[in-house]
């Protein structure tokens, strides 16, 4: 009878350690999942920062292109004015 109780006690202790081991594995799995989720969140935040920087760079490029277009329009206007002056001067010289 004592032997059966000892065996039963040993089986219970082994079952308890087995349950703890499974519990630790589950906790370990949860920690791995949590770490993976944190890594994914960090990567997403870095991607967001990179996208924001790219957007800012694109806006700066757009502003510079707009400035360049404005300068080109001014140059074209001046060139047209000069061409008109030259035409008037030529026509005036032909009248004489």
Secondary structure by P-SEA (a helix, b strand, c coil): caaaaaaaaaaaaaaaaaaaaaaaaaaaaaaaaaaaaaaaaaaaaaaaaaaaaaaaaaaaaaaaaaaaaaaaaaaaaaaaaaaaaaaaaaaaaaac
